[in-house]
Amino acid sequence: MFMGESSHNLDPKGRLTIPVKFRNQLGESFVVVRWMEHALRAMPMSVWQNLEEQLNTLPIGKKEARAFKRFVLAGAKEAEFDKQGRIIVDGNLKDYAQIDKEVVVTGAGDSFEVWSKENWQAYTEDTAENFDEIAEGLVDFDF
């Protein structure tokens, strides 16, 4: 399970060091996609294959389904580590996630997310303010 958070910096070539505890769970190659709230989601191939299957079952007659599928698949990139445990964050992914230099890597269960420091701070502040309401809403999911 991917959990926890850590702060990192992109180097001048756009490379990001992935925490060792996450690297050990990913395998040799994995997939990075544009995700919700202007974050990136990185996942092992097995999780990616499950997501692909889900995307392919979306009804093509629904505009929202087509948009979601296109956006995720068009922004997907297979990634591999270099010898120092870094990945290259492509320009289109950096632009979408509004990443300049400072990055926060956060565990998300079956995957992890990559956020710009500013976006992560804003997101966690907003979530902290509304945490009780969010928790109450989970009753609908039998949580």
C-alpha positions in Angstrom: 0.0 0.0 0.0 1.2 3.5 -0.9 0.9 5.8 2.1 2.6 8.9 3.6 3.8 12.0 2.0 7.2 13.5 1.2 8.6 16.7 -0.3 11.0 16.7 -3.3 12.4 19.0 -5.9 12.5 18.5 -9.6 16.1 18.8 -10.9 16.8 21.2 -13.8 16.2 18.3 -16.3 12.7 17.6 -14.9 13.6 14.5 -13.0 11.9 13.6 -9.8 13.3 11.2 -7.2 10.6 8.7 -6.1 10.8 7.6 -2.4 12.4 4.2 -2.0 9.3 2.8 -0.2 7.3 3.6 -3.3 9.9 2.4 -5.8 9.9 -1.0 -4.2 6.2 -1.4 -4.9 6.1 -0.2 -8.5 8.3 -2.7 -10.4 10.5 -1.8 -13.4 7.9 0.2 -15.3 4.7 1.9 -14.3 2.2 4.4 -15.6 1.8 8.1 -14.7 -1.4 9.9 -15.7 -3.1 13.3 -15.3 -5.5 12.9 -12.4 -8.1 14.8 -10.5 -7.4 18.2 -8.7 -4.5 18.9 -11.0 -2.4 16.0 -9.5 -0.6 13.2 -11.3 -1.3 9.6 -10.4 1.4 6.9 -10.7 0.5 3.3 -10.5 1.9 -0.2 -10.9 1.1 -1.9 -14.2 -1.5 -4.2 -12.5 -3.4 -1.1 -11.3 -3.1 0.5 -14.7 -4.5 -2.5 -16.4 -7.5 -2.5 -14.1 -8.0 1.2 -14.8 -7.8 0.6 -18.5 -10.5 -2.0 -18.3 -12.7 0.4 -16.4 -12.1 3.1 -18.9 -13.0 0.8 -21.7 -16.3 0.0 -20.1 -17.4 3.6 -20.0 -20.4 4.3 -22.3 -19.1 6.0 -25.4 -22.5 7.6 -25.9 -21.9 9.8 -22.8 -20.0 13.0 -23.4 -18.5 13.0 -19.9 -17.3 9.4 -20.2 -15.6 10.2 -23.5 -14.0 13.3 -22.1 -12.7 11.4 -19.0 -11.3 8.5 -21.0 -9.6 10.8 -23.5 -8.1 13.0 -20.9 -6.7 10.2 -18.9 -5.4 8.1 -21.8 -4.0 11.1 -23.7 -2.0 12.1 -20.7 -0.8 8.6 -19.8 2.9 7.8 -19.9 4.8 4.7 -19.1 7.7 5.5 -16.8 10.9 3.8 -15.7 13.5 4.6 -13.1 17.0 5.7 -13.8 19.9 4.3 -11.7 19.2 7.0 -9.0 15.5 6.2 -8.7 14.3 9.2 -10.6 11.7 9.5 -13.3 11.3 12.2 -16.0 8.2 14.2 -15.6 7.2 15.2 -19.1 6.3 18.8 -19.9 2.6 18.1 -20.5 2.3 16.4 -17.1 4.3 19.2 -15.4 2.1 21.8 -17.0 -1.2 20.0 -16.0 0.0 19.5 -12.4 1.3 23.1 -12.3 4.7 21.7 -11.1 7.6 24.1 -11.3 10.2 22.8 -8.8 8.7 21.9 -5.4 6.8 18.6 -5.4 4.9 16.6 -2.8 4.5 12.8 -3.3 1.6 11.3 -1.5 0.4 7.8 -1.0 -3.0 6.9 -2.3 -3.5 3.2 -1.5 -3.0 1.3 -4.7 -1.1 4.2 -6.3 0.6 7.5 -5.4 0.1 11.0 -6.4 2.5 13.8 -7.4 1.4 17.4 -6.5 2.9 20.8 -6.9 3.7 22.0 -3.3 1.3 24.9 -3.7 -1.6 22.8 -4.9 -1.1 20.2 -2.2 -1.1 22.9 0.5 -4.3 24.4 -0.8 -5.9 21.0 -1.1 -5.0 19.9 2.4 -6.1 23.2 4.0 -9.5 23.0 2.3 -9.9 19.3 3.2 -8.9 19.9 6.8 -11.5 22.7 7.1 -14.2 20.4 5.7 -13.0 17.0 7.1 -16.0 16.4 9.4 -18.5 17.0 6.5 -16.5 14.8 4.2 -16.5 12.0 6.8 -20.2 12.3 7.3 -20.7 12.0 3.6 -19.0 8.6 3.6 -21.9 7.1 5.4 -23.5 6.8 1.9 -20.7 4.4 1.0 -21.1 2.3 4.2 -17.9 3.6 5.6 
